Amino acid sequence: MGRAPRQKTRASWIEAGQQLLRESGARSLKLHALTRRLGVSTGSFYHHFEDFDDYLGALARHYSGEPFEANLREIEAAGSTPRGRLEAMVELVRAKRLAELATSMRAWARSDPRADAAVKRVDEALLAFQAKCFRAMGFSESDAYLRAYLFLGLSSVDIPPPRKAGARAALPDRLLDLLCRR
């Protein structure tokens, strides 16, 4: 006799949505896809969310909420130098597959104001954090923000790099090397 599926938490529904975003983008965000991924019925969903629109709003807010802030705190703690903090950011992005999530969030933001607001909050915080690191390396405020803008923009663009630029996985490291030079 099989066991009934365990009730999922609100956080497990949000994590499943982020996984779908990473893998297939916002178009894949469907209740059926989420219940199949979690192995539960739709009833479990309605214990945590009023309706699917409520879920999408929660998913968008989560992107720029406490987990994002926790990631920034982790990065601050991991690097003892400004360059070390930027390197820790690159490593965290790789480890948590945040680039894939950011790409999907940006695509979703073009059609959903909630996702757009979340992406803008994350971008502003990342620009400020990165500019602070570049300023601490001795760059002027304007040069620090320019470097932060280039690093964020080039790290999150969904354009394959030219073959001559090297492996895509190494690009954030190489880009950081270039931006940290005087």
LINBEL-V170099 format. One record per residue. N is the residue number from 1. RES is the residue in one small letter. PHI is phi in degrees with one decimal (NA if undefined). PSI is psi in whole degrees, 0 to 359 (none if undefined). D_FIRST is the distance of its C-alpha to the first C-alpha in whole Angstrom. Layout:
BEGIN
N RES PHI PSI D_FIRST
N RES PHI PSI D_FIRST
END
This chain:
BEGIN
1 m NA 127 0
2 g -78.3 152 4
3 r -83.8 149 7
4 a -70.6 145 10
5 p -61.8 142 13
6 r -72.8 148 15
7 q -61.8 134 18
8 k -90.8 154 21
9 t -86.1 166 25
10 r -58.2 319 28
11 a -63.0 324 29
12 s -68.4 326 26
13 w -67.1 319 26
14 i -65.1 315 30
15 e -61.8 319 29
16 a -62.2 321 27
17 g -64.4 320 30
18 q -65.9 323 33
19 q -62.8 315 31
20 l -62.2 318 31
21 l -58.7 314 35
22 r -60.3 317 35
23 e -80.0 319 34
24 s -137.2 0 35
25 g 84.1 179 37
26 a -64.5 332 37
27 r -63.3 339 36
28 s -83.3 353 33
29 l -76.1 91 32
30 k -132.0 147 30
31 l -58.8 319 27
32 h -61.8 317 25
33 a -64.0 321 26
34 l -68.1 315 25
35 t -64.8 322 21
36 r -64.1 316 21
37 r -62.4 319 22
38 l -87.7 348 20
39 g 68.7 38 17
40 v -133.1 171 17
41 s -86.8 169 18
42 t -66.5 337 22
43 g -57.9 322 22
44 s -60.5 321 21
45 f -58.6 314 24
46 y -75.5 355 26
47 h -74.7 338 26
48 h -113.8 335 28
49 f -133.6 143 30
50 e -63.6 313 32
51 d -159.7 183 32
52 f -68.7 327 32
53 d -63.2 320 36
54 d -60.6 318 35
55 y -61.5 313 33
56 l -61.9 321 36
57 g -63.4 317 38
58 a -64.7 320 36
59 l -63.7 316 35
60 a -64.8 314 39
61 r -63.3 324 40
62 h -60.7 322 37
63 y -56.3 321 39
64 s -106.2 12 43
65 g -94.8 215 41
66 e -56.5 318 40
67 p -60.0 322 39
68 f -64.6 314 42
69 e -62.5 322 44
70 a -64.5 322 42
71 n -61.9 317 42
72 l -63.8 320 46
73 r -64.3 320 46
74 e -62.7 318 45
75 i -64.9 315 47
76 e -56.2 316 50
77 a -73.0 332 49
78 a -77.9 332 48
79 g -110.6 125 52
80 s -85.9 348 55
81 t -125.0 162 57
82 p -57.4 316 57
83 r -63.2 320 57
84 g -61.5 323 54
85 r -68.0 320 52
86 l -66.2 321 52
87 e -65.1 321 51
88 a -63.5 325 48
89 m -63.1 314 47
90 v -59.4 316 47
91 e -64.8 319 45
92 l -65.4 319 42
93 v -59.9 317 43
94 r -65.9 311 42
95 a -62.4 323 39
96 k -101.3 7 37
97 r 54.0 44 38
98 l -75.6 334 40
99 a -64.5 318 42
100 e -63.6 318 40
101 l -65.3 317 39
102 a -62.2 319 42
103 t -61.0 315 43
104 s -68.7 322 40
105 m -63.7 320 41
106 r -63.5 319 45
107 a -64.8 316 44
108 w -63.7 323 42
109 a -61.4 337 45
110 r -68.8 341 47
111 s -123.2 358 45
112 d -136.8 117 44
113 p -62.3 333 46
114 r -68.1 316 44
115 a -66.4 322 43
116 d -61.5 316 47
117 a -63.2 319 47
118 a -65.2 316 45
119 v -63.2 318 46
120 k -64.0 320 49
121 r -62.9 316 49
122 v -64.7 314 47
123 d -58.9 314 50
124 e -61.4 317 53
125 a -67.1 319 51
126 l -66.7 318 51
127 l -60.3 315 54
128 a -64.0 316 56
129 f -63.2 312 54
130 q -67.7 320 55
131 a -63.0 321 58
132 k -59.9 318 59
133 c -63.6 314 58
134 f -65.8 322 60
135 r -62.5 320 63
136 a -67.0 342 62
137 m -86.9 0 63
138 g 103.5 5 67
139 f -81.9 148 66
140 s -62.1 164 68
141 e -58.7 315 66
142 s -66.6 318 66
143 d -66.3 324 65
144 a -64.2 315 62
145 y -68.2 324 61
146 l -62.8 315 62
147 r -63.5 318 60
148 a -62.1 317 57
149 y -61.7 314 57
150 l -63.8 317 57
151 f -63.5 313 55
152 l -65.8 313 52
153 g -64.3 313 53
154 l -74.6 336 53
155 s -78.0 338 50
156 s -110.3 0 48
157 v -72.8 143 50
158 d -101.5 49 48
159 i -117.9 126 50
160 p -61.7 137 50
161 p -71.0 155 53
162 p -62.8 148 56
163 r -53.4 322 55
164 k -68.8 346 58
165 a -81.4 346 57
166 g 102.9 184 54
167 a -65.6 140 51
168 r -56.6 321 49
169 a -62.8 330 47
170 a -87.6 350 50
171 l -60.7 316 52
172 p -58.9 321 51
173 d -65.7 315 53
174 r -67.0 320 56
175 l -63.3 317 56
176 l -62.1 319 56
177 d -57.2 314 59
178 l -64.3 316 61
179 l -72.0 337 60
180 c -85.7 349 61
181 r -76.4 150 64
182 r -87.6 none 68
END
